[in-house]
Amino acid sequence: MNPSTKSTRSADKAQARFQQGLELFEKGDLTLAKKRLDQTLKLQPQLFDALQLLGAIAHQNGELVKTKGFSKEPSAQVLTTFRPTIIWV
């Protein structure tokens, strides 16, 4: 299998998991949403939208936000995958 094909499939899976997590979050199922977002981050560890939504879930659960695989230096991956999502909590 071509490495770029494998990378594309991983990104597609991550995006699908993220979309499922977002839909579950919007329905109020925070537990399952968190599981889907954790799966997303296993595929793409620095996907900004997933990290942001996990922060919103932690906030709604009254938990202190823990950083998850985010470096202090911006990476090209984060900058190219950034799609702003506004979440009102």
KAZI-V55318 format. One record per residue. RES is the residue in three letters. PHI is phi as a letter, one per 30 degrees, with the letter a starting at -180 (none if undefined). Layout:
RES:PHI
RES:PHI
This chain:
MET:none
ASN:d
PRO:e
SER:d
THR:d
LYS:d
SER:d
THR:d
ARG:d
SER:d
ALA:d
ASP:d
LYS:d
ALA:d
GLN:d
ALA:d
ARG:d
PHE:d
GLN:d
GLN:d
GLY:d
LEU:d
GLU:d
LEU:d
PHE:e
GLU:d
LYS:d
GLY:j
ASP:d
LEU:d
THR:d
LEU:d
ALA:d
LYS:d
LYS:d
ARG:d
LEU:d
ASP:d
GLN:d
THR:e
LEU:d
LYS:d
LEU:d
GLN:b
PRO:e
GLN:c
LEU:d
PHE:e
ASP:e
ALA:d
LEU:d
GLN:d
LEU:d
LEU:d
GLY:d
ALA:d
ILE:d
ALA:d
HIS:d
GLN:d
ASN:d
GLY:i
GLU:c
LEU:d
VAL:d
LYS:c
THR:d
LYS:b
GLY:i
PHE:c
SER:d
LYS:d
GLU:c
PRO:d
SER:c
ALA:d
GLN:d
VAL:d
LEU:d
THR:d
THR:c
PHE:d
ARG:b
PRO:e
THR:b
ILE:c
ILE:b
TRP:c
VAL:c
